[in-house]
Amino acid sequence: MSSMAASDEDVSHKSEDPEQDELPTVPDRVALSGMPIYLVEKRLGKGGFGQVCLGRRLQQRRSTPANKPNKVAIKFESTSSKGCSNGGPPYEWQVYTKISGCYGIPKIFAKGTQAGFYIMVMELLGPSVWDVWNAEGQALSVPYVACVATEALRALQDLHDRGYVHGDVKPENLLLGAPDTPDATRLYLVDLGLAQRYTSSGTMCHLPYHQNPNEFRGTIRYASVHAHLGRISSRRDDLESLAYTLVFLLSGCLPWQGFQGEDKGYQVCKKKMDTNAEMLCLKGWPSAFRVFMEAVLALKYDEEPKYDAYMALFRPLTGHGASRPLTIFPVEEPPPKKVTGRKRARDDSAENTAAELGLSLPEDARKKARTGWAGSQWITVYVKRKPMKQRYHYNVNADRLTTHVEKGYGEGLLITAVASSKGLWAVIMDASAKHKGQAYKLTNGVFMPRDWITEKWDQGYYITAVAGSENFSSLVVMTKGTKWTQQSYKVDSTFPYEWIKKKWRENFHVTSIGTAGSPSTKQQWAVVMSRDTDFRHQVVEIDFQYPSEGIHYHWDKGYRITACGATQHQAAVVMSLPKRAGGEPTQETLRTGEFPAAYVKEKWERDLYIDLVAYGRTVS
Ligand SMILES: Nc1ncnc2c1ncn2[C@@H]1O[C@H](COP(=O)(O)OP(=O)(O)OP(=O)(O)O)[C@@H](O)[C@H]1O
């Protein structure tokens, strides 16, 4: 079973030296009911929670029944291991039972307990693709990697059809068959410790989308960006991990290797977002690898991957007949085309296959997919309201701010949203709130002026909007007469999701988000949470780009955006369900390079008013 966030940057990452291991001593023979006795011989491998040993049948038979072979692999997991759920057998057992017979998954002959171990007797396999990659000088040929691709895809297709995602696709979990057997060139997918259902077991419907930022499962090097961001697993995640695995096997490295430190996962995820398919797939490679990568990176949460089309991309690269490095799933193959100029024709065929199979992304979709460069934009959120007066000011210098705000106050307007871009301020004022008073503070180089905020809290004001600039100056707006009964805020260099979860349990909800700093300084988030709001439930969507997919998903479920903020690395959106169901306001969002002055007037004509504004990273 894999650890929660296994780090695997070291190339020589598996020690097989028994001197260095502190693993519990396993029995020297295994006798499970219905099975012959197996003598336990050398250790074949070990993982986070268990060890796998060779088992040799005590009384060997010349011809053995397929379900009681002479040699097996025996996986031992201590009954007190953390990997065993609620003191019961390892979770992986359940998964193996549910998916038995799946293509490319090793056979399980027996499961049982003996001498303080959960024991699983399984089909004996050979070295992993990682071992082969290492033995071959840390790079594998195109035909070899194309075979790995087709076989892994076929196995994943079957696994996904059974309602499971693997959750940890990587070279170490792709094993060849046992050496010196007819299966020695077959590929198997092992380690189902992180496998999860992505459909409900009863209805087989796709599980609803959800993001739990900070929750990570898998292996950092190969994990999908969605896994890094805590989105619940779906089929696209296995395919993204497979795409990274293929690049690793071909090139010998991935651009995000080498990050260290506490925020390694964050740095790796950011680098993945900053790297597009073209950057990963080197120029001389057949285009199938790039086309596959582009297609899987563009998959939606519940979209069914086009496995057959992906396999069709790689098949022509696997070689023919006996020259093929691995056995691949047999399909009727078209005769090889007669071509002149071999390399060029091969590349064209991948592009053509992609187009025929609907894999090529149209140019506009390509632009929306990971572009490989980070860009900041204005995010404005509009809400439908009864006609009212609204004013916006943008590119406002600190010296001019008071003049604009006091003028608005004179007209009976209050500040409802603020933002900062390139040292200048944006302020939205309108007549929507019927509050009893407002105060604001513009600081110079101090993000969130604690003393002033505390003083205003004592006078019955609550923070209703906040923004920060690159040099940590901040604009804090506090309003009197909200229904809230208590307020708390947190300033942190990473998005404080754990703190938010704790406060949710205390009946607080996020009511404002502000950010400050720049990539050259430290970036900071300020999240304000208030008690007794009108919200019933909240979710957070956070990404290294504007989290459109999550926003649309939650809009459909009745959630509306009620807070948003962005640093120059990430954008976060908080969406809420109101306590009173029904009547959710119409909401629209806009992302623009410049402040959307021209669009705002158009929106006003449709009674859509700016509700929230932020400036920060929206593009990857
Ligand atoms: N059927 C098998 N035949 C031969 N070797 C095997 C077999 N299954 C596993 N191994 C070897 O044992 C190692 C550990 O197996 P596995 O990944 O299933 O254990 P794990 O405890 O779940 O590991 P991890 O913590 O890395 O996820 C594998 O990397 C592989 O080298």
The ligand as an SDF file (V2000), in Angstrom:
LIG
                    3D

 31 33  0  0  0  0  0  0  0  0999 V2000
    3.1650  -10.3640   -7.6580 N   0  0  0  0  0  0  0  0  0  0  0  0
    4.4100   -9.9360   -7.4790 C   0  0  0  0  0  0  0  0  0  0  0  0
    5.4490  -10.6050   -7.9810 N   0  0  0  0  0  0  0  0  0  0  0  0
    6.7210  -10.1760   -7.8170 C   0  0  0  0  0  0  0  0  0  0  0  0
    7.0490   -9.0490   -7.1630 N   0  0  0  0  0  0  0  0  0  0  0  0
    6.0640   -8.3240   -6.6460 C   0  0  0  0  0  0  0  0  0  0  0  0
    4.6900   -8.7130   -6.7710 C   0  0  0  0  0  0  0  0  0  0  0  0
    3.9190   -7.8030   -6.1720 N   0  0  0  0  0  0  0  0  0  0  0  0
    4.7630   -6.8700   -5.6830 C   0  0  0  0  0  0  0  0  0  0  0  0
    6.0490   -7.1720   -5.9530 N   0  0  0  0  0  0  0  0  0  0  0  0
    7.2410   -6.4000   -5.5650 C   0  0  0  0  0  0  0  0  0  0  0  0
    7.0440   -5.8850   -4.2630 O   0  0  0  0  0  0  0  0  0  0  0  0
    7.0620   -4.4560   -4.2660 C   0  0  0  0  0  0  0  0  0  0  0  0
    6.0410   -3.9400   -3.2720 C   0  0  0  0  0  0  0  0  0  0  0  0
    4.7510   -4.3550   -3.6770 O   0  0  0  0  0  0  0  0  0  0  0  0
    3.4640   -3.4370   -3.5450 P   0  0  0  0  0  0  0  0  0  0  0  0
    3.6930   -2.1640   -4.3010 O   0  0  0  0  0  0  0  0  0  0  0  0
    2.2540   -4.2280   -3.8850 O   0  0  0  0  0  0  0  0  0  0  0  0
    3.5450   -3.2060   -1.9810 O   0  0  0  0  0  0  0  0  0  0  0  0
    3.0770   -1.9800   -1.1210 P   0  0  0  0  0  0  0  0  0  0  0  0
    3.4350   -2.2790    0.3080 O   0  0  0  0  0  0  0  0  0  0  0  0
    1.6610   -1.7230   -1.3880 O   0  0  0  0  0  0  0  0  0  0  0  0
    4.0440   -0.8730   -1.7330 O   0  0  0  0  0  0  0  0  0  0  0  0
    3.9720    0.7380   -1.7500 P   0  0  0  0  0  0  0  0  0  0  0  0
    4.0350    1.1940   -0.3420 O   0  0  0  0  0  0  0  0  0  0  0  0
    5.2170    1.1160   -2.5670 O   0  0  0  0  0  0  0  0  0  0  0  0
    2.7290    1.0980   -2.4420 O   0  0  0  0  0  0  0  0  0  0  0  0
    6.7730   -4.0810   -5.7090 C   0  0  0  0  0  0  0  0  0  0  0  0
    7.3340   -2.8280   -6.0360 O   0  0  0  0  0  0  0  0  0  0  0  0
    7.4420   -5.2150   -6.4660 C   0  0  0  0  0  0  0  0  0  0  0  0
    8.8160   -4.9550   -6.5850 O   0  0  0  0  0  0  0  0  0  0  0  0
  1  2  1  0
  2  3  1  0
  2  7  2  0
  3  4  2  0
  4  5  1  0
  5  6  2  0
  6  7  1  0
  6 10  1  0
  7  8  1  0
  8  9  2  0
  9 10  1  0
 10 11  1  0
 11 12  1  0
 11 30  1  0
 12 13  1  0
 13 14  1  0
 13 28  1  0
 14 15  1  0
 15 16  1  0
 16 17  2  0
 16 18  1  0
 16 19  1  0
 19 20  1  0
 20 21  2  0
 20 22  1  0
 20 23  1  0
 23 24  1  0
 24 25  2  0
 24 26  1  0
 24 27  1  0
 28 29  1  0
 28 30  1  0
 30 31  1  0
M  END
$$$$
